[in-house]
Amino acid sequence: MTYQPIENYGIIGDMHSVALVGTDGSIDWFCFPHFNSPSVFAAILDDEIGGRFKISPVEDGENRKQLYWPDTNVLITRFFTPGGVGEITDYMPVGVPANGHGYHQLIRRVRVVRGEMTFRMECTPAFDYARAEHETEITAEGACFRAPQLDLGLSTQIPLEPNGNGVLAEFTLREEETTVFVLREVEGGAGCGASFSEPEEEKLNGEQKDYLKRLCDADGALADARRLTQTFNGMVRNLEGDKLDGWLQEAEACASPAMRRFAAGLRKDLSAVRAGLTEPWSNGPVEGFIHKLKLLKRQGYGRSGFDLLKARMLAA
């Protein structure tokens, strides 16, 4: 596989952690359970051993589109093929009480809008930047991935098959049919937990819009920062560098300290930022190889000494 440019990723999160979701339906970056936790999926750094959670159509040549559901952090990735239109809805519920239904979980809903579509699901965790080994157990409710420091459960109603240290599945959905995959932390020795029913997932999905609206209504600075963030995201995706100066003026006057700091950071490297929002070229592949070398260094020399670094470099 090849590395995707960073602009091909959407971001979802629950204020504890975040995941990067590519337009190809692959989660290539996910640290869990916290922002500063070791990675579970890190294919954005190493597409061979980094680990990913990918759901995509089996049919080649599909067109793709990615967008956020209005007023939410719910990300929709749509696939258009001659046989139909399908979509993956990705989110991590916010506003859920601790130990509540959906708390601290990554939810992926797959749905066919029109026609028929066959999908392939591949979930291959690589714990702790691919340094920690894990065991995979397939159950009637999904699969459990057990590593020394973290146990994860992938619950689904789709039958799973072993795929190395991960799992895979192929399934076909027809118009208006839906299935759900839920990734969550589980206790050692416990099962992966039941997947959501369609009504349960629909209710949880709808609550995300209400929660963000309440936050923005209560905090004008947050609402302003959110609007500026959405505008900047559009500028990146559409290469609208001509809007940068006006956007910076608004961001520097924003009541949110975080937004002002972000704008100040852009000012320090303004020419590079402007080029990135204007030029059609991407350095994504180059960044991918650099990240891979950094990962090898971190795995070998930084944590385990020169001998392991030498062995990993010779085997790479």
C-alpha positions as CSV (number, residue, x, y, z in Angstrom):
1,M,0.0,0.0,0.0
2,T,1.0,3.6,-0.4
3,Y,0.9,6.4,2.2
4,Q,-2.0,8.8,1.8
5,P,-1.5,12.6,2.0
6,I,-2.6,14.0,5.3
7,E,-5.4,16.0,3.7
8,N,-7.1,12.6,3.0
9,Y,-7.8,12.0,6.6
10,G,-10.7,13.1,8.8
11,I,-10.5,13.1,12.5
12,I,-12.9,11.8,15.2
13,G,-12.5,11.8,18.9
14,D,-14.2,11.9,22.4
15,M,-11.9,14.4,24.2
16,H,-9.9,11.4,25.5
17,S,-8.3,10.3,22.3
18,V,-8.6,10.7,18.5
19,A,-8.5,8.6,15.4
20,L,-7.5,9.5,11.8
21,V,-9.9,8.0,9.2
22,G,-8.7,8.0,5.6
23,T,-11.0,8.5,2.6
24,D,-10.3,4.8,1.8
25,G,-12.1,3.8,5.0
26,S,-8.9,3.0,6.9
27,I,-8.2,4.1,10.5
28,D,-4.5,4.6,10.2
29,W,-3.8,6.3,13.5
30,F,-5.4,5.7,16.9
31,C,-3.8,5.9,20.4
32,F,-6.0,4.5,23.1
33,P,-7.3,5.0,25.8
34,H,-5.7,8.5,26.0
35,F,-4.1,11.0,23.6
36,N,-0.7,10.2,25.0
37,S,-1.2,6.4,25.1
38,P,0.8,4.1,22.8
39,S,-0.7,3.5,19.4
40,V,-3.1,0.7,18.5
41,F,-3.3,1.6,14.8
42,A,-0.3,3.4,13.2
43,A,-0.3,2.6,9.5
44,I,0.2,6.3,8.9
45,L,3.8,5.7,10.2
46,D,4.4,2.2,8.8
47,D,1.9,0.7,6.4
48,E,3.4,-2.8,6.7
49,I,3.4,-3.3,10.5
50,G,1.8,-0.3,12.0
51,G,-1.7,-1.7,12.1
52,R,-5.0,-0.5,10.8
53,F,-8.8,-0.9,11.0
54,K,-10.1,-0.7,7.4
55,I,-13.6,-1.1,5.9
56,S,-13.9,-0.5,2.2
57,P,-15.7,-1.8,-0.9
58,V,-14.3,-4.9,-2.5
59,E,-14.9,-3.5,-5.9
60,D,-12.0,-1.4,-7.3
61,G,-12.3,2.0,-8.9
62,E,-14.8,3.5,-6.5
63,N,-15.1,7.3,-6.1
64,R,-15.0,8.6,-2.5
65,K,-16.2,11.6,-0.6
66,Q,-15.7,12.4,3.1
67,L,-17.7,14.9,5.1
68,Y,-18.9,15.6,8.7
69,W,-22.5,15.3,9.6
70,P,-23.6,19.0,10.2
71,D,-22.9,20.3,13.7
72,T,-21.2,17.1,14.9
73,N,-17.8,15.3,15.0
74,V,-19.5,12.4,13.2
75,L,-17.5,11.6,10.1
76,I,-19.1,10.1,7.0
77,T,-17.0,8.4,4.2
78,R,-19.1,7.6,1.1
79,F,-18.2,5.2,-1.7
80,F,-19.7,5.4,-5.2
81,T,-19.5,2.3,-7.4
82,P,-21.4,1.2,-10.5
83,G,-23.3,-1.2,-8.3
84,G,-24.4,1.2,-5.6
85,V,-23.6,3.9,-3.0
86,G,-22.3,2.9,0.5
87,E,-21.1,4.9,3.5
88,I,-19.2,4.4,6.8
89,T,-20.2,6.6,9.7
90,D,-17.4,6.9,12.2
91,Y,-17.5,8.6,15.6
92,M,-16.5,8.3,19.3
93,P,-19.5,9.3,21.5
94,V,-19.2,12.4,23.6
95,G,-21.4,13.5,26.5
96,V,-21.8,9.9,27.7
97,P,-21.5,9.3,31.5
98,A,-18.6,7.1,32.6
99,N,-19.5,3.5,32.2
100,G,-22.6,4.6,30.2
101,H,-23.7,2.9,27.0
102,G,-21.2,4.0,24.3
103,Y,-18.7,5.6,26.7
104,H,-15.1,5.6,25.4
105,Q,-15.8,3.5,22.3
106,L,-15.1,3.8,18.6
107,I,-18.2,3.1,16.5
108,R,-18.2,2.3,12.8
109,R,-21.6,2.0,11.1
110,V,-21.7,0.6,7.6
111,R,-24.7,1.3,5.4
112,V,-25.7,0.9,1.8
113,V,-27.7,3.9,0.6
114,R,-28.5,2.6,-2.9
115,G,-28.0,-0.7,-4.8
116,E,-25.8,-3.3,-3.3
117,M,-22.2,-3.4,-2.1
118,T,-19.7,-5.9,-0.8
119,F,-17.3,-4.7,1.8
120,R,-14.1,-6.0,3.3
121,M,-13.3,-5.4,6.9
122,E,-9.7,-5.8,8.2
123,C,-8.8,-5.1,11.8
124,T,-5.1,-5.7,12.6
125,P,-4.0,-3.9,15.8
126,A,-0.3,-3.4,16.4
127,F,-0.1,-2.4,20.1
128,D,2.6,0.0,21.4
129,Y,3.9,1.1,18.0
130,A,4.0,-2.5,16.8
131,R,6.3,-3.5,19.7
132,A,3.9,-5.4,21.9
133,E,2.7,-8.8,20.9
134,H,-0.9,-9.7,21.4
135,E,-3.3,-12.7,21.2
136,T,-6.4,-12.7,19.1
137,E,-9.5,-14.6,20.1
138,I,-12.6,-14.9,17.8
139,T,-15.9,-15.3,19.6
140,A,-19.5,-15.4,18.7
141,E,-19.8,-11.7,19.4
142,G,-16.7,-10.6,17.5
143,A,-13.0,-10.7,18.6
144,C,-10.8,-9.9,21.5
145,F,-7.2,-8.6,21.2
146,R,-5.2,-9.1,24.3
147,A,-1.9,-7.3,24.8
148,P,0.1,-7.0,28.0
149,Q,-1.1,-3.5,28.8
150,L,-4.5,-3.3,27.0
151,D,-7.3,-5.6,26.0
152,L,-9.6,-4.5,23.2
153,G,-12.9,-6.0,22.0
154,L,-14.3,-5.7,18.5
155,S,-18.0,-6.5,18.6
156,T,-20.1,-7.1,15.5
157,Q,-22.8,-9.4,14.2
158,I,-20.7,-10.1,11.1
159,P,-18.8,-13.5,11.3
160,L,-15.0,-12.9,11.5
161,E,-12.1,-14.9,10.2
162,P,-8.5,-14.9,11.5
163,N,-6.0,-12.8,9.6
164,G,-2.5,-13.2,11.1
165,N,-2.8,-11.4,14.5
166,G,-6.0,-9.6,13.3
167,V,-9.4,-10.5,11.8
168,L,-11.1,-9.9,8.5
169,A,-14.6,-10.3,7.1
170,E,-16.4,-9.8,3.7
171,F,-20.0,-9.0,3.8
172,T,-22.7,-7.8,1.4
173,L,-25.3,-5.2,2.2
174,R,-28.3,-4.2,0.1
175,E,-30.1,-0.9,0.0
176,E,-30.9,0.5,3.5
177,E,-29.2,-2.4,5.2
178,T,-26.8,-1.5,8.1
179,T,-24.2,-3.2,10.3
180,V,-22.2,-1.9,13.2
181,F,-18.6,-2.5,14.5
182,V,-17.7,-1.3,18.0
183,L,-14.2,-1.2,19.3
184,R,-13.8,-0.8,23.1
185,E,-11.6,-1.6,26.0
186,V,-12.5,-4.8,27.8
187,E,-11.4,-6.3,31.1
188,G,-8.8,-9.0,31.0
189,G,-10.4,-12.4,30.4
190,A,-13.8,-10.8,29.5
191,G,-15.5,-11.1,26.2
192,C,-15.7,-8.4,23.5
193,G,-19.2,-7.3,24.5
194,A,-22.3,-7.2,22.4
195,S,-22.6,-4.9,19.4
196,F,-25.2,-2.2,19.2
197,S,-28.6,-2.8,17.7
198,E,-29.6,-0.4,14.9
199,P,-32.0,1.6,17.1
200,E,-29.4,1.9,19.9
201,E,-26.8,3.1,17.5
202,E,-29.2,5.6,15.8
203,K,-30.1,7.0,19.2
204,L,-26.5,7.4,20.3
205,N,-25.6,9.0,16.9
206,G,-28.4,11.5,17.2
207,E,-27.3,12.5,20.7
208,Q,-23.9,13.7,19.3
209,K,-25.5,16.7,17.5
210,D,-27.5,17.7,20.6
211,Y,-24.4,17.6,22.8
212,L,-22.3,19.8,20.6
213,K,-25.1,22.3,20.2
214,R,-25.5,22.6,24.0
215,L,-21.7,23.2,24.3
216,C,-21.6,25.9,21.6
217,D,-24.7,27.6,23.0
218,A,-23.1,27.8,26.4
219,D,-19.7,29.0,25.2
220,G,-19.4,31.6,22.5
221,A,-15.6,31.2,22.2
222,L,-16.0,27.5,21.6
223,A,-18.6,28.2,18.9
224,D,-16.3,30.7,17.2
225,A,-13.3,28.3,17.4
226,R,-15.4,25.5,15.9
227,R,-16.5,27.7,13.0
228,L,-12.9,28.8,12.3
229,T,-11.7,25.1,12.5
230,Q,-14.3,24.0,10.0
231,T,-13.3,26.9,7.7
232,F,-9.6,26.0,7.9
233,N,-10.4,22.4,7.2
234,G,-12.2,23.4,4.0
235,M,-9.3,25.6,3.0
236,V,-6.9,22.6,3.3
237,R,-9.1,20.2,1.4
238,N,-9.9,22.7,-1.4
239,L,-6.5,24.4,-1.6
240,E,-8.0,27.9,-0.9
241,G,-4.8,29.7,0.1
242,D,-6.3,33.0,-1.1
243,K,-8.5,32.9,2.1
244,L,-5.6,32.5,4.5
245,D,-5.0,36.2,5.4
246,G,-8.6,36.9,6.2
247,W,-8.8,33.6,8.2
248,L,-5.7,34.5,10.2
249,Q,-7.1,37.9,11.2
250,E,-10.3,36.3,12.5
251,A,-8.4,33.6,14.3
252,E,-6.1,36.1,16.0
253,A,-9.1,38.0,17.3
254,C,-10.9,34.8,18.5
255,A,-11.7,34.6,22.2
256,S,-10.3,31.0,22.3
257,P,-6.7,31.0,23.5
258,A,-6.1,27.7,21.7
259,M,-7.2,29.2,18.4
260,R,-5.0,32.3,18.9
261,R,-2.0,30.0,19.6
262,F,-2.7,28.0,16.5
263,A,-2.8,31.2,14.4
264,A,0.4,32.4,15.9
265,G,2.1,29.1,15.0
266,L,0.9,29.5,11.4
267,R,2.3,33.0,11.3
268,K,5.8,31.7,12.2
269,D,5.9,29.6,9.0
270,L,3.5,31.6,6.9
271,S,5.2,31.0,3.5
272,A,5.2,27.2,3.9
273,V,1.5,27.3,5.1
274,R,0.5,29.4,2.2
275,A,2.3,27.1,-0.2
276,G,0.6,24.1,1.4
277,L,-2.8,25.7,0.8
278,T,-2.0,26.6,-2.7
279,E,0.3,24.2,-4.5
280,P,-1.2,20.9,-5.8
281,W,1.8,18.8,-4.7
282,S,1.9,16.6,-1.7
283,N,4.8,15.4,0.4
284,G,2.7,12.6,1.9
285,P,4.9,9.7,0.6
286,V,8.1,11.4,1.7
287,E,6.6,12.0,5.2
288,G,5.6,8.3,5.3
289,F,9.1,7.1,4.8
290,I,10.5,9.6,7.3
291,H,7.9,8.5,9.9
292,K,8.9,4.9,9.3
293,L,12.6,5.6,10.0
294,K,11.6,7.5,13.1
295,L,9.4,4.5,14.2
296,L,12.3,2.1,13.7
297,K,14.6,4.3,15.8
298,R,12.0,4.6,18.5
299,Q,11.4,0.9,18.6
300,G,15.0,-0.1,18.5
301,Y,17.5,2.4,19.7
302,G,15.3,4.7,21.8
303,R,13.9,2.0,23.9
304,S,15.9,-1.2,23.5
305,G,19.5,-0.4,22.5
306,F,21.6,-0.4,19.4
307,D,21.6,-4.2,18.8
308,L,17.8,-4.2,18.3
309,L,18.0,-1.1,16.1
310,K,20.6,-2.8,13.9
311,A,18.5,-5.9,13.6
312,R,15.4,-4.0,12.7
313,M,17.2,-1.9,10.1
314,L,18.7,-5.0,8.4
315,A,15.3,-6.6,8.3
316,A,13.4,-3.5,7.0
